[in-house]
Amino acid sequence: MASKADQFKNAFREEGREVLVDLEAALLELNDHHGDAELIGRVFRALHTLKGSGAMFGFEDMATFTHNLETAFDEVRNGRLAVTSELIDLTLSALDQIRAMLEEGEAGAPPADPAACTEILTKVRHLTGKPEKHFIMKSSAPAKTDSGDAPGAEPATATGPVREWLIRFAPGADFLLTGANPLLLLRELGQLGGLAVKASMAALPPLDELDPERCYISWEMVLSTAAGCDAIRDVFIFVEESCELTIETLAASSESISASIADRKDAVSMNAADLTARALEDRRENRGGRRSYDAPDNASSLRVPAAKLDQFVDLVGELVTVQARLSEIAQQHDDPEMAAVSEEIERLTASLRENSMNIRMMPIRATFEKFRRLVHDLARDLGKNVELTIEGAETELDKTVIDQLSDPLMHLIRNSMDHGIEPPEARIKRGKKPIATIHLSARHSGASVLIAVSDDGGGINAEAVRNRAIERGLTTGDAQLTESEIFSFIFQPGFSTAAQVTDVSGRGVGMDVVRQRVDSLRGSIDVASKSGLGTTVTLRLPLTLAIIDGLLVTIGDAFFVLPLANILECIELTRAGIEAANGKHIANVRGEIVPYIRLREHFNIGTPRPEIEQIMIVQTEQGRYGFVVDRVLGDCQTVIKNLGRFYRHVQLVSGATILGDGTVALILDPERLVQDAVRAVLQRTRGRPGAAGGGNRLPPDRSSVKRDANFVSSGPAAGASPQ
């Protein structure tokens, strides 16, 4: 079991990662708006938090290193240093080293580079005009620090009139439990100027009521400094929410102020003692000896490890399976009381399932925002001007899906930056703006989320892709391929049309990674491109990989589940209606012609057909299609189980679920079923072998399918009548 010190360090690492994400975003915004005082303040506060809290939790190297960056942005904040692209780039490079220092000790984490740290600080000090000092990491050599100061501390350099500040500081009930050390805060405060301190024990309870893990001491201080209120408050920035803090100015004519600092300390200490005793006495009288932070904790959010959340959702999934079994038993026994209990448990289980899934849903903003840094760095390295725009950042996805999105999006953006977007000179010649745009967007579509990566570059050269596919033997020269089929070749392993390999792309690996990752998420990919105008790659991904609402159907003795979010309605398919359709696999649904797929024939199920079948009308990317089944048993809560590695290439089934009686039902993927059926028809029509791109290539649009007579006549005649 981890010690408390390790627990505090891990808690700080989590906080630090969030601070680094916010800091990186602020720096990239500041790169576009150099004079934004609010952004400068955000950067300074984030650096100050990392420095102060890092020292408090034992990250001395990080605190020392960050202190120098904080000094630079303090100069910027005070108007003595201008924000430049060079300063932004140096700070972004420094963030990589700070991140490595933060993760030091974690399994597989690369260490910080002392040489790179020294080089960064040398350049920063050159910009600020500060005397150069060598940065020595404790991991490589022992660093000597004054025992009375925080690591890396230097005397305050604030200029201006010296003022007196009265500071009251009372740590909260859980202050020490977070690993915070009030003495380090007082030492850092003393770096700003002359400090007189008076500690009060007035809140100390009787011995039998004392909690050794709580801080009962409060402090009242008078600080003489040229620094402003913001600089003083920044000392407490990481602990301000867990303490009582007031900062007030003292009148310049106060008798407690004397000419010398020594005299001032004595006089102020006496004054502070009286003020503190009186204030604490009043507070105890008014509140019965209870401070404001002793009140019940009304925190609006709670940090929970992801592993615990995953375990919770797994248990809910098991509960759903057991509930289905209970419902099955209740149906077999003619017992009204058991049926009522079963229905109540079903209602509660559904509510618990919905709430557990909502807990796992997270906005995609954090994933999108971190690519600003990637675009910034690649634009600099490739000599291109590129702006990243984001839309739909509040769209929510299952955390499991979000965790696996980073790699596909990274490869798509790198590919757009290197191959799609032209250099500024070429863009100007083509009448485009010199600054290119990469657009990330997300939106809901039924039970799926559509994530698109668009650019306004030169687009994909379809002829070059086709020629390269012929060279590699992926197709023949006389094959009639649609544009969608041609674009699907770029997802083949090792496929690339690049003339030369660069550090960014050209090896034909990145897009293959995209395809494999989207496959593992049971998603699909669509590529749209116009020469000279740009390319859009759209990923269609499921909202969740855990539990869905489904409709249970049967074909012969086999059970299947169709996702309820895709289903529009259910209609009957009678033999009379079949004869009226003149040999076509179509159904007339209130005047609309809807093609359908006989799942019995598609899956080669040999049992006889019933007199009346059911058509499940579903909505897909290609429009409305029908799936013919024997019976519809009703809706069910479906816990998705993976089929295992042996079935990883089965594209038409997205998983399996266990029914109440222990029977296994396969969960069908409507999108891929339609794709597979249309692809089979087109292959027969053209008389050629399987199309390239596997399960990820989208078929032609539905209009081309309707024009293909073989699609609607490939089997017995069909017809349908609404129920």
Wavefront OBJ file of the C-alpha trace (Angstrom):
o trace
v 0.000 0.000 0.000
v 1.353 3.444 -0.939
v 2.525 5.721 1.863
v 0.768 9.016 2.523
v 3.721 10.877 0.990
v 3.305 8.870 -2.224
v -0.443 9.481 -2.166
v 0.156 13.223 -1.871
v 2.660 13.088 -4.726
v 0.224 11.184 -6.935
v -2.527 13.671 -6.119
v -0.194 16.529 -7.053
v 0.740 14.760 -10.304
v -2.922 14.665 -11.286
v -3.351 18.357 -10.442
v -0.078 19.166 -12.189
v -1.147 17.445 -15.398
v -4.285 19.578 -15.488
v -2.247 22.724 -14.831
v 0.127 21.814 -17.689
v -2.781 21.296 -20.099
v -4.219 24.705 -19.192
v -0.770 26.297 -19.363
v -0.114 24.890 -22.828
v -3.490 26.111 -24.092
v -2.857 29.584 -22.640
v 0.590 29.779 -24.274
v -0.779 28.822 -27.685
v -3.514 31.450 -27.363
v -0.927 33.981 -26.225
v 1.083 33.231 -29.364
v -1.816 34.698 -31.366
v -2.625 37.541 -28.931
v 0.678 38.813 -27.537
v -0.824 41.689 -25.599
v -3.614 39.835 -23.787
v -3.083 40.631 -20.089
v -5.528 37.929 -18.976
v -3.596 35.221 -20.845
v -0.310 36.513 -19.416
v -1.834 36.277 -15.943
v -3.008 32.712 -16.609
v 0.481 31.658 -17.671
v 2.114 33.328 -14.666
v -0.320 31.797 -12.180
v 0.101 28.331 -13.667
v 3.906 28.580 -13.459
v 3.650 29.892 -9.913
v 1.397 26.986 -8.938
v 3.815 24.438 -10.389
v 6.762 26.076 -8.636
v 5.213 26.522 -5.207
v 3.356 23.240 -5.069
v 6.253 21.338 -6.625
v 8.537 22.463 -3.821
v 5.868 21.615 -1.265
v 5.491 18.029 -2.496
v 9.170 17.277 -3.021
v 9.620 18.091 -6.728
v 12.611 20.357 -6.090
v 14.064 20.121 -9.622
v 10.750 21.129 -11.136
v 10.328 24.001 -8.677
v 13.818 25.359 -9.376
v 13.420 25.062 -13.139
v 9.923 26.584 -13.181
v 11.011 29.478 -10.962
v 13.161 30.867 -13.764
v 10.254 30.762 -16.215
v 7.997 32.380 -13.643
v 10.528 35.209 -13.277
v 10.432 35.780 -17.048
v 6.631 36.038 -17.106
v 6.691 38.253 -14.057
v 8.771 40.627 -16.175
v 6.160 40.300 -18.930
v 3.343 40.953 -16.466
v 5.046 44.094 -15.199
v 5.633 45.416 -18.719
v 9.415 45.037 -18.678
v 9.534 42.235 -21.256
v 7.541 41.804 -24.456
v 5.851 38.565 -25.474
v 7.563 37.130 -28.545
v 7.253 33.901 -30.513
v 10.718 32.970 -29.279
v 9.622 33.245 -25.644
v 6.490 31.173 -26.377
v 8.511 28.448 -28.131
v 11.038 28.336 -25.280
v 8.264 28.022 -22.710
v 6.552 25.266 -24.692
v 9.859 23.384 -24.851
v 10.221 23.937 -21.109
v 6.769 22.408 -20.564
v 8.005 19.141 -22.057
v 10.814 19.069 -19.498
v 8.479 20.036 -16.639
v 6.143 17.226 -17.681
v 9.066 14.773 -17.560
v 10.046 16.033 -14.081
v 6.445 15.684 -12.941
v 6.271 12.068 -14.131
v 9.672 11.185 -12.648
v 9.403 7.894 -10.785
v 6.406 6.673 -12.802
v 6.857 3.388 -14.680
v 8.053 3.917 -18.258
v 8.289 7.703 -17.924
v 11.321 9.193 -19.746
v 13.571 11.381 -17.559
v 14.061 15.104 -18.078
v 17.101 16.162 -20.105
v 19.459 18.289 -17.930
v 21.289 19.641 -20.995
v 18.014 20.728 -22.636
v 16.888 22.357 -19.369
v 20.130 24.308 -19.088
v 19.918 25.430 -22.719
v 16.315 26.597 -22.279
v 17.124 28.588 -19.141
v 20.165 30.155 -20.792
v 17.996 31.411 -23.644
v 15.282 32.605 -21.244
v 17.803 34.566 -19.179
v 19.221 36.041 -22.359
v 15.747 37.334 -23.196
v 15.145 38.724 -19.711
v 18.642 40.159 -19.291
v 19.130 38.354 -15.978
v 22.626 37.102 -15.075
v 23.190 33.557 -16.252
v 23.104 30.820 -13.643
v 23.614 27.119 -14.232
v 20.735 24.760 -13.608
v 21.815 21.543 -11.868
v 19.294 18.757 -11.458
v 19.409 16.887 -8.169
v 19.109 13.667 -10.092
v 22.476 14.346 -11.719
v 24.269 16.309 -8.997
v 23.516 17.508 -5.493
v 22.057 20.998 -5.429
v 22.623 23.186 -2.416
v 19.747 25.341 -1.275
v 19.322 27.565 1.681
v 17.390 25.675 4.329
v 15.242 28.675 4.991
v 14.123 29.247 1.408
v 12.136 27.350 -1.130
v 14.215 25.776 -3.904
v 15.247 28.251 -6.518
v 14.111 31.212 -4.441
v 15.635 34.577 -5.165
v 15.028 37.898 -3.481
v 12.017 39.738 -4.815
v 12.787 42.229 -7.545
v 9.532 44.185 -7.420
v 9.985 47.928 -7.658
v 7.764 50.764 -6.487
v 6.632 52.263 -3.182
v 6.857 50.010 -0.152
v 3.486 49.362 1.470
v 2.342 47.543 4.603
v -0.049 44.597 4.218
v -2.024 42.868 6.981
v -2.415 39.168 6.138
v -4.593 36.738 8.079
v -4.018 33.073 7.240
v -5.954 30.191 8.848
v -5.450 26.715 7.278
v -8.552 24.596 6.738
v -9.466 21.311 8.380
v -7.996 19.178 5.574
v -5.037 21.453 4.871
v -2.360 19.062 6.162
v -4.065 16.032 4.625
v -3.305 17.392 1.147
v 0.409 17.481 1.932
v 0.546 21.275 2.187
v 3.120 22.826 4.532
v 2.186 26.251 5.945
v 5.795 27.021 6.948
v 6.917 26.833 3.316
v 4.234 29.365 2.430
v 5.429 31.729 5.155
v 9.019 31.390 3.940
v 7.985 32.178 0.384
v 5.986 35.158 1.652
v 9.117 36.373 3.444
v 10.915 36.530 0.089
v 8.687 39.462 -0.895
v 9.962 41.776 1.854
v 10.089 42.359 5.612
v 7.665 40.052 7.410
v 6.393 40.114 11.022
v 4.510 36.978 12.080
v 2.277 36.203 15.055
v 0.917 32.665 15.525
v -2.301 32.086 17.450
v -3.294 28.941 19.357
v -6.748 30.287 20.249
v -8.539 27.589 18.192
v -6.625 24.726 19.850
v -9.185 22.301 21.385
v -8.791 20.257 24.594
v -6.330 17.375 24.316
v -8.994 14.668 24.187
v -10.645 16.431 21.197
v -7.420 17.168 19.302
v -6.976 15.612 15.850
v -3.236 15.289 15.114
v -3.849 15.493 11.349
v -5.535 18.915 11.560
v -3.942 22.342 11.771
v -5.405 24.461 14.581
v -2.849 27.266 14.344
v -3.575 30.498 12.482
v -1.246 33.349 11.631
v -1.542 37.090 11.416
v 1.273 38.837 9.585
v 2.370 42.270 8.489
v 4.381 42.360 5.270
v 6.396 45.362 4.085
v 6.890 45.027 0.332
v 6.765 46.805 -3.004
v 4.807 43.837 -4.421
v 1.093 44.207 -5.049
v -1.868 42.277 -3.680
v -1.850 39.827 -6.617
v 1.766 38.853 -5.933
v 0.939 38.193 -2.273
v -2.157 36.181 -3.139
v -0.136 34.140 -5.650
v 1.848 32.688 -2.738
v -1.355 30.996 -1.541
v -2.746 30.221 -5.000
v -2.621 26.441 -4.605
v -4.147 26.342 -1.106
v -6.513 29.315 -1.175
v -9.594 27.094 -1.438
v -8.636 25.156 1.709
v -7.914 28.074 4.030
v -9.224 31.415 5.274
v -7.164 34.212 3.770
v -7.576 37.979 4.008
v -5.149 40.570 2.657
v -5.609 44.235 3.627
v -3.454 47.360 3.376
v -2.336 49.187 6.513
v -2.402 53.003 6.726
v 0.979 54.588 6.052
v 0.679 56.617 9.258
v 0.228 53.583 11.478
v 2.175 53.936 14.710
v 3.224 50.304 14.307
v 5.478 51.284 11.390
v 8.928 52.498 12.263
v 11.898 53.534 10.223
v 13.836 50.321 10.450
v 12.663 46.806 9.657
v 13.817 45.522 13.036
v 11.820 48.170 14.919
v 8.890 47.617 12.600
v 8.884 43.886 13.336
v 8.794 44.441 17.086
v 6.069 47.081 16.963
v 4.011 45.220 14.412
v 4.325 41.957 16.292
v 2.752 43.529 19.381
v 0.029 45.111 17.301
v -0.578 41.876 15.427
v -0.770 39.912 18.680
v -3.538 42.148 19.997
v -5.395 42.116 16.694
v -5.132 38.336 16.332
v -6.243 37.561 19.896
v -9.188 39.931 19.594
v -10.205 38.657 16.147
v -10.005 35.006 17.139
v -11.851 35.657 20.378
v -14.673 37.377 18.489
v -14.750 34.552 15.982
v -15.022 31.883 18.676
v -17.780 33.809 20.472
v -19.773 34.274 17.286
v -19.324 30.722 15.978
v -19.047 28.684 19.123
v -15.345 28.008 18.616
v -15.935 26.604 15.127
v -14.197 28.044 12.083
v -15.865 28.352 8.701
v -13.903 25.512 7.200
v -15.226 23.160 9.904
v -18.609 23.312 8.139
v -19.687 20.253 6.128
v -17.855 19.872 2.840
v -20.166 20.874 -0.008
v -17.736 20.123 -2.850
v -19.551 19.961 -6.187
v -17.141 17.476 -7.777
v -15.150 14.439 -6.745
v -11.989 12.982 -8.270
v -12.282 9.198 -8.757
v -9.594 6.916 -10.269
v -10.587 5.634 -13.714
v -9.982 2.013 -12.649
v -12.650 2.299 -9.939
v -15.103 3.765 -12.424
v -14.446 0.939 -14.903
v -14.990 -1.619 -12.140
v -18.252 0.086 -11.188
v -19.534 -0.043 -14.779
v -18.512 -3.721 -15.057
v -20.535 -4.507 -11.933
v -23.525 -2.634 -13.333
v -23.181 -4.737 -16.481
v -23.250 -7.924 -14.429
v -26.306 -6.599 -12.579
v -28.074 -6.006 -15.902
v -27.424 -9.626 -16.879
v -28.758 -10.921 -13.540
v -31.805 -8.662 -13.844
v -32.533 -10.138 -17.286
v -32.382 -13.598 -15.731
v -34.805 -12.523 -12.988
v -37.237 -11.188 -15.605
v -37.029 -14.513 -17.456
v -37.855 -16.446 -14.274
v -40.716 -14.054 -13.414
v -42.281 -14.692 -16.828
v -42.141 -18.460 -16.284
v -43.936 -18.248 -12.918
v -47.468 -16.951 -12.762
v -46.791 -14.945 -9.611
v -48.003 -11.306 -9.613
v -45.853 -10.411 -6.593
v -42.680 -11.745 -8.221
v -43.572 -9.971 -11.465
v -44.002 -6.661 -9.603
v -40.635 -7.039 -7.862
v -39.001 -7.969 -11.175
v -40.422 -4.878 -12.881
v -39.233 -2.637 -10.032
v -35.727 -4.109 -10.153
v -35.731 -3.685 -13.929
v -36.643 0.001 -13.537
v -33.964 0.586 -10.902
v -31.362 -1.299 -12.928
v -32.138 0.767 -16.022
v -31.780 3.970 -13.993
v -28.497 2.778 -12.466
v -27.188 1.777 -15.885
v -28.062 5.152 -17.385
v -26.422 7.027 -14.521
v -23.286 4.879 -14.604
v -22.917 5.476 -18.331
v -23.437 9.216 -17.897
v -20.590 9.249 -15.361
v -18.295 7.752 -18.002
v -19.286 10.342 -20.596
v -16.711 13.110 -21.011
v -16.532 16.124 -23.338
v -14.026 15.728 -26.131
v -12.609 19.227 -25.563
v -9.442 18.095 -23.760
v -8.575 15.690 -26.594
v -9.126 18.376 -29.239
v -7.268 21.119 -27.373
v -4.044 19.176 -26.987
v -3.633 19.115 -30.774
v -3.071 22.884 -30.815
v 0.473 22.192 -29.688
v 0.956 19.572 -32.424
v -0.259 21.970 -35.129
v 1.919 24.784 -33.733
v 5.089 22.655 -33.694
v 4.502 21.036 -37.100
v 3.722 24.393 -38.721
v 7.034 25.742 -37.413
v 9.001 22.661 -38.538
v 7.377 22.500 -41.998
v 7.502 26.254 -42.637
v 3.725 26.516 -43.029
v 1.147 28.849 -41.513
v -1.680 26.759 -40.090
v -4.556 27.612 -37.765
v -6.487 24.954 -35.836
v -10.205 25.579 -35.358
v -12.462 23.481 -33.129
v -16.214 22.885 -33.238
v -18.403 20.748 -30.981
v -15.817 20.435 -28.196
v -18.603 19.871 -25.647
v -19.758 16.719 -27.450
v -19.621 13.854 -24.951
v -18.181 10.394 -25.527
v -17.471 7.360 -23.396
v -14.108 7.769 -21.658
v -12.940 4.448 -23.132
v -13.535 5.773 -26.647
v -11.877 9.126 -25.912
v -8.782 7.402 -24.525
v -8.265 5.634 -27.872
v -8.891 8.649 -30.095
v -5.565 10.440 -29.655
v -3.501 8.293 -32.030
v -5.960 8.307 -34.973
v -6.497 12.067 -34.757
v -2.761 12.703 -34.413
v -1.982 10.724 -37.588
v -4.793 12.415 -39.527
v -3.557 15.876 -38.521
v 0.085 15.031 -39.322
v -0.992 13.702 -42.717
v -2.974 16.877 -43.455
v -0.091 19.107 -42.365
v 2.536 17.299 -44.447
v 0.643 16.134 -47.547
v -2.531 18.181 -47.729
v -1.652 21.774 -46.841
v 0.510 23.688 -49.282
v 3.355 26.111 -48.439
v 2.246 29.774 -48.125
v 3.730 30.700 -51.519
v 1.792 27.956 -53.310
v -1.430 28.917 -51.549
v -1.080 32.550 -52.620
v -0.529 31.488 -56.252
v -3.752 29.469 -56.111
v -5.667 32.431 -54.742
v -5.930 31.048 -51.215
v -5.189 32.692 -47.898
v -1.560 32.156 -46.820
v -2.785 30.844 -43.460
v -4.270 27.360 -43.866
v -6.942 25.895 -41.621
v -7.347 22.491 -40.026
v -10.811 22.042 -38.567
v -11.685 19.508 -35.856
v -15.384 18.933 -35.276
v -17.612 16.538 -33.340
v -21.377 16.013 -33.333
v -23.892 13.368 -32.334
v -25.670 11.239 -34.916
v -28.054 8.747 -33.338
v -26.087 6.272 -31.229
v -22.844 7.421 -32.807
v -20.544 10.430 -32.790
v -19.112 11.877 -35.992
v -15.591 13.279 -35.613
v -14.225 15.063 -38.664
v -10.732 16.303 -39.526
v -10.872 18.805 -42.392
v -8.261 20.906 -44.149
v -8.369 23.478 -46.947
v -5.267 22.121 -48.668
v -4.731 20.630 -52.098
v -6.906 17.544 -51.612
v -6.136 13.921 -52.472
v -4.883 13.133 -55.963
v -7.214 10.234 -56.787
v -5.282 9.294 -59.940
v -1.982 9.096 -58.041
v -3.631 6.885 -55.394
v -5.088 4.618 -58.080
v -1.752 4.279 -59.891
v 0.026 3.470 -56.658
v -2.610 0.822 -55.831
v -2.090 -0.769 -59.275
v 1.694 -0.806 -58.701
v 1.203 -2.630 -55.398
v -1.227 -5.138 -56.894
v -4.188 -3.949 -54.836
v -6.352 -3.572 -57.937
v -6.176 -3.990 -61.697
v -5.865 -1.349 -64.366
v -9.262 -2.108 -65.901
v -11.150 -2.141 -62.578
v -13.999 0.362 -62.391
v -13.551 2.049 -59.001
v -15.592 4.776 -57.400
v -13.799 7.693 -55.775
v -14.703 6.307 -52.350
v -13.107 2.968 -53.212
v -9.952 4.681 -54.489
v -9.600 6.700 -51.300
v -9.961 3.508 -49.254
v -6.529 2.368 -50.487
v -4.762 4.988 -48.354
v -5.642 2.930 -45.252
v -3.739 -0.116 -46.526
v -0.545 -1.018 -44.565
v 2.544 0.627 -46.044
v 0.550 2.577 -48.655
v 1.912 6.039 -49.467
v 2.106 8.321 -52.489
v 4.802 10.547 -50.918
v 7.853 11.122 -53.122
v 10.157 11.050 -50.089
v 9.965 9.963 -46.477
v 10.086 12.749 -43.878
v 10.134 12.865 -40.102
v 6.411 13.622 -40.201
v 4.993 11.088 -42.675
v 5.603 9.124 -45.842
v 6.116 5.589 -44.516
v 2.519 4.496 -45.000
v 2.052 3.635 -41.334
v -0.107 6.418 -39.907
v -3.321 5.820 -41.864
v -3.089 2.086 -41.236
v -2.983 2.885 -37.500
v -6.112 5.009 -37.962
v -7.944 2.129 -39.640
v -6.927 -0.435 -37.016
v -7.863 1.801 -34.096
v -11.248 2.714 -35.591
v -11.853 -0.988 -36.269
v -11.168 -1.788 -32.619
v -13.744 0.845 -31.632
v -16.329 -0.697 -34.001
v -16.360 2.505 -36.023
v -16.129 3.410 -39.686
v -14.209 5.928 -41.803
v -15.385 8.129 -44.654
v -13.042 10.164 -46.863
v -14.238 13.084 -48.989
v -11.826 15.174 -51.023
v -11.881 17.723 -53.830
v -8.764 18.601 -55.750
v -7.502 22.040 -54.806
v -10.121 22.547 -52.096
v -9.202 20.146 -49.320
v -10.013 16.858 -47.620
v -12.373 15.741 -44.871
v -11.935 12.457 -43.009
v -14.945 11.538 -40.858
v -14.805 8.932 -38.111
v -18.118 7.423 -37.040
v -17.738 5.996 -33.538
v -20.173 4.473 -31.038
v -21.121 6.595 -28.025
v -20.221 3.801 -25.636
v -18.513 0.417 -25.642
v -20.219 -0.949 -22.526
v -24.038 -1.087 -22.401
v -26.625 -0.170 -25.039
v -30.386 -0.437 -25.539
v -31.185 -3.104 -28.109
v -34.051 -4.949 -29.772
v -33.917 -8.731 -29.452
v -34.862 -10.681 -32.612
v -34.697 -14.294 -33.757
v -33.877 -16.009 -37.038
v -34.586 -19.726 -36.727
v -33.044 -20.787 -33.420
v -30.475 -17.956 -33.374
v -30.817 -14.768 -31.326
v -29.566 -11.359 -32.474
v -29.625 -7.828 -31.059
v -30.035 -4.676 -33.159
v -29.095 -1.325 -31.540
v -32.335 0.435 -30.686
v -30.961 3.867 -31.638
v -30.760 2.805 -35.322
v -34.271 1.324 -35.540
v -37.088 3.466 -36.917
v -39.997 1.010 -37.035
v -41.040 -2.604 -37.552
v -43.384 -3.785 -40.333
v -44.775 -7.172 -41.392
v -43.571 -9.055 -44.465
v -46.299 -11.400 -45.759
v -46.259 -13.869 -48.627
v -49.002 -11.881 -50.365
v -46.893 -8.773 -50.151
v -43.860 -10.656 -51.459
v -45.736 -11.724 -54.593
v -46.893 -8.158 -55.204
v -43.289 -6.887 -55.351
v -42.456 -8.709 -58.616
v -39.222 -10.381 -57.545
v -37.513 -7.433 -55.927
v -36.057 -7.084 -52.409
v -37.983 -3.929 -51.690
v -40.761 -2.884 -49.354
v -43.312 -0.165 -49.947
v -43.493 1.718 -46.648
v -46.225 4.362 -46.909
v -45.203 5.233 -50.451
v -41.435 5.075 -49.870
v -39.450 2.276 -51.508
v -37.084 0.760 -48.949
v -34.600 -1.967 -50.004
v -34.090 -4.743 -47.476
v -31.644 -7.542 -46.654
v -32.747 -11.057 -45.737
v -30.527 -11.868 -42.758
v -31.478 -15.563 -43.059
v -29.845 -15.709 -46.504
v -27.039 -13.307 -45.586
v -25.957 -15.540 -42.668
v -26.800 -18.839 -44.465
v -29.304 -19.951 -41.803
v -31.040 -23.059 -43.215
v -34.233 -23.187 -41.134
v -37.607 -22.715 -42.931
v -39.180 -19.266 -43.097
v -42.355 -18.493 -41.135
v -45.540 -17.387 -42.904
v -45.194 -13.835 -41.593
v -41.753 -12.272 -41.193
v -40.735 -8.906 -39.731
v -38.767 -6.119 -41.400
v -36.738 -3.906 -39.065
v -36.423 -0.502 -40.763
v -33.111 1.102 -39.727
v -31.456 4.427 -40.438
v -27.892 4.219 -41.787
v -25.438 6.612 -43.414
v -26.698 5.443 -46.816
v -30.369 5.995 -45.963
v -33.149 3.666 -44.848
v -32.759 -0.091 -45.181
v -34.659 -3.086 -43.862
v -33.468 -6.271 -42.143
v -35.803 -9.259 -42.415
v -36.059 -11.422 -39.251
v -38.449 -14.122 -38.033
v -39.665 -12.613 -34.768
v -39.170 -9.519 -32.627
v -39.022 -10.471 -28.932
v -38.779 -6.950 -27.506
v -36.283 -4.444 -26.200
v -33.453 -5.359 -23.824
v -30.550 -3.768 -21.990
v -27.495 -5.125 -23.758
v -24.138 -5.561 -22.028
v -21.572 -5.658 -24.823
v -19.013 -8.465 -24.539
v -16.028 -8.738 -26.865
v -15.900 -11.819 -29.061
v -12.165 -12.314 -28.544
v -9.169 -12.249 -30.864
v -10.332 -15.296 -32.826
v -13.296 -13.306 -34.186
v -11.542 -9.944 -34.498
v -11.950 -9.931 -38.306
v -15.728 -10.436 -38.190
v -16.908 -6.982 -39.219
v -20.682 -7.495 -39.233
v -20.942 -8.279 -35.512
v -19.951 -5.643 -32.938
v -20.029 -8.008 -29.953
v -22.221 -10.402 -28.024
v -24.459 -10.349 -24.978
v -25.733 -12.952 -22.525
v -29.506 -13.289 -22.231
v -31.409 -14.068 -19.046
v -31.466 -17.836 -19.727
v -27.739 -17.909 -20.484
v -28.151 -17.900 -24.278
v -25.622 -15.852 -26.255
v -27.016 -13.277 -28.711
v -24.843 -11.585 -31.323
v -25.028 -7.788 -31.569
v -25.300 -6.765 -35.227
v -23.767 -3.648 -36.754
v -26.415 -2.171 -39.118
v -23.966 0.149 -40.891
v -21.578 -2.632 -41.826
v -24.354 -5.035 -42.714
v -25.599 -2.569 -45.319
v -22.066 -1.892 -46.550
v -21.359 -5.605 -46.903
v -24.609 -6.294 -48.760
v -24.167 -3.397 -51.179
v -20.524 -4.308 -51.767
v -21.494 -7.909 -52.580
v -24.059 -6.715 -55.133
v -21.607 -4.347 -56.797
v -18.938 -7.063 -56.955
v -21.327 -9.415 -58.755
v -22.337 -6.619 -61.113
v -18.748 -5.760 -62.075
v -17.515 -9.327 -62.023
v -14.361 -8.497 -60.095
v -12.732 -9.721 -56.874
v -13.305 -8.129 -53.419
v -12.979 -4.389 -53.134
v -10.050 -2.933 -51.253
v -10.266 -1.308 -47.889
v -12.127 -4.041 -46.007
v -14.788 -3.089 -43.556
v -13.753 0.554 -43.390
v -14.629 1.612 -46.923
v -18.052 3.154 -47.239
v -20.100 1.972 -50.247
v -21.410 4.272 -52.960
v -24.323 6.507 -52.082
v -27.793 5.043 -51.978
v -28.836 6.588 -55.295
v -26.332 4.399 -57.141
v -27.681 1.343 -55.311
v -31.233 2.143 -56.393
v -30.063 2.395 -59.998
v -28.587 -1.101 -59.713
v -31.437 -3.423 -60.662
v -29.576 -6.478 -59.398
v -29.742 -5.157 -55.841
v -33.518 -5.241 -55.732
v -33.919 -8.480 -57.709
v -31.249 -10.709 -56.121
v -33.676 -13.205 -54.591
v -37.364 -13.993 -54.240
v -39.903 -11.291 -54.881
v -40.666 -9.108 -51.900
v -43.257 -6.778 -50.496
v -44.406 -5.482 -47.155
v -47.325 -4.015 -45.332
v -47.145 -1.811 -42.241
v -48.388 -3.289 -38.981
l 1 2 3 4 5 6 7 8 9 10 11 12 13 14 15 16 17 18 19 20 21 22 23 24 25 26 27 28 29 30 31 32 33 34 35 36 37 38 39 40 41 42 43 44 45 46 47 48 49 50 51 52 53 54 55 56 57 58 59 60 61 62 63 64 65 66 67 68 69 70 71 72 73 74 75 76 77 78 79 80 81 82 83 84 85 86 87 88 89 90 91 92 93 94 95 96 97 98 99 100 101 102 103 104 105 106 107 108 109 110 111 112 113 114 115 116 117 118 119 120 121 122 123 124 125 126 127 128 129 130 131 132 133 134 135 136 137 138 139 140 141 142 143 144 145 146 147 148 149 150 151 152 153 154 155 156 157 158 159 160 161 162 163 164 165 166 167 168 169 170 171 172 173 174 175 176 177 178 179 180 181 182 183 184 185 186 187 188 189 190 191 192 193 194 195 196 197 198 199 200 201 202 203 204 205 206 207 208 209 210 211 212 213 214 215 216 217 218 219 220 221 222 223 224 225 226 227 228 229 230 231 232 233 234 235 236 237 238 239 240 241 242 243 244 245 246 247 248 249 250 251 252 253 254 255 256 257 258 259 260 261 262 263 264 265 266 267 268 269 270 271 272 273 274 275 276 277 278 279 280 281 282 283 284 285 286 287 288 289 290 291 292 293 294 295 296 297 298 299 300 301 302 303 304 305 306 307 308 309 310 311 312 313 314 315 316 317 318 319 320 321 322 323 324 325 326 327 328 329 330 331 332 333 334 335 336 337 338 339 340 341 342 343 344 345 346 347 348 349 350 351 352 353 354 355 356 357 358 359 360 361 362 363 364 365 366 367 368 369 370 371 372 373 374 375 376 377 378 379 380 381 382 383 384 385 386 387 388 389 390 391 392 393 394 395 396 397 398 399 400 401 402 403 404 405 406 407 408 409 410 411 412 413 414 415 416 417 418 419 420 421 422 423 424 425 426 427 428 429 430 431 432 433 434 435 436 437 438 439 440 441 442 443 444 445 446 447 448 449 450 451 452 453 454 455 456 457 458 459 460 461 462 463 464 465 466 467 468 469 470 471 472 473 474 475 476 477 478 479 480 481 482 483 484 485 486 487 488 489 490 491 492 493 494 495 496 497 498 499 500 501 502 503 504 505 506 507 508 509 510 511 512 513 514 515 516 517 518 519 520 521 522 523 524 525 526 527 528 529 530 531 532 533 534 535 536 537 538 539 540 541 542 543 544 545 546 547 548 549 550 551 552 553 554 555 556 557 558 559 560 561 562 563 564 565 566 567 568 569 570 571 572 573 574 575 576 577 578 579 580 581 582 583 584 585 586 587 588 589 590 591 592 593 594 595 596 597 598 599 600 601 602 603 604 605 606 607 608 609 610 611 612 613 614 615 616 617 618 619 620 621 622 623 624 625 626 627 628 629 630 631 632 633 634 635 636 637 638 639 640 641 642 643 644 645 646 647 648 649 650 651 652 653 654 655 656 657 658 659 660 661 662 663 664 665 666 667 668 669 670 671 672 673 674 675 676 677 678 679 680 681 682 683 684 685 686 687 688 689 690 691 692 693 694 695 696 697 698 699 700 701 702 703 704 705 706 707 708 709 710 711 712 713 714 715 716 717 718 719 720 721 722 723
